[in-house]
Amino acid sequence: MYRAGHYGAALLVYAPLSAAVALAGYEALAVVGGAVAVALSTTPDYDHRVPLIAHRGPTHTLLFALVVGAVLAAVAAVAATEEAPVEAPILATFAFTVGTLSIGSHLLADWLTPMGIRPFWPVSSRRYSLSVTTAANPVSNSLLLAAGVGTAFLAAASVSTV
């Protein structure tokens, strides 16, 4: 998928977590998490710019998703202060979840394409693909973006009605 499709996938995957965090009383954290999820959603495609790393190689794996989650958790734990509205362990867990989900959403979107992904590398090189649409299909990218935005709005609306 392209950038718009990945943004939509990130919003789609993040929406349930956003609603849960907002319902717990941390609306601002839910919004920040959404921004981070969207910002990180295209990170695996930076492999286009790194020599010696194949596109849809190591950056398109569950291992990479876990590493990004761990890095984000470490940053959150270090950045947390005693004055923060959320305790450091909870913030680190939230950050880990957002980072992992964001990269996972990228994998899900690329799984739809004929090129597919190898999510279990380095344990397995098996490629998985649903072959639903090409990555360049503008209709598919737009639909995925619309689904993500719509789901984000539904999550926000469900929180505001409670």
Steps between C-alpha positions, in 0.01 A plus 500: 500500500594863471517768769124573513418130530749457783360803683153349473619158619668660802182686595291187449721287725553773762134605538400235761804580716428871463143454619612291800765754603256790462232316698758449776520878523813566296354673196814702424715186516260327259542785250879503535506122453300536179741760366795276584332198339442690177850650505662158543272320254731550201825428687550154345515659154813693592673181385479656150762751617736264683762326289531122534152459650245346267157658478254302709791328666593534870296818548182317402508241779341441837849517649539856368157590643613377842830689476322825410260442790790438739684813385187711542442350847857583602464858379170536687647356820794739487280799411244430774511735795348482845260776398366303202132403519595137425757295693816406310430122475150564364630761256777264384248219447274732304795620289607140432147414389470805274839435337431132444146561371620771264754276330252211515247712314758554226550125474125441479464753219789350304359151558212603273735538201633232263858571614397412856726488804727257684388579855683220676848571363766400613327184627319439170533649153147400401318783325137576586265684265127538462548643146193722540644812339823648376687743722462776240123467463366849582149372572625244753724756669213750518260238635747397768552865597124558512449188712768615744368855527143372536600256773693771683193724492279215622741434787500868594121520477456191716716657769317833491159331541599308812 
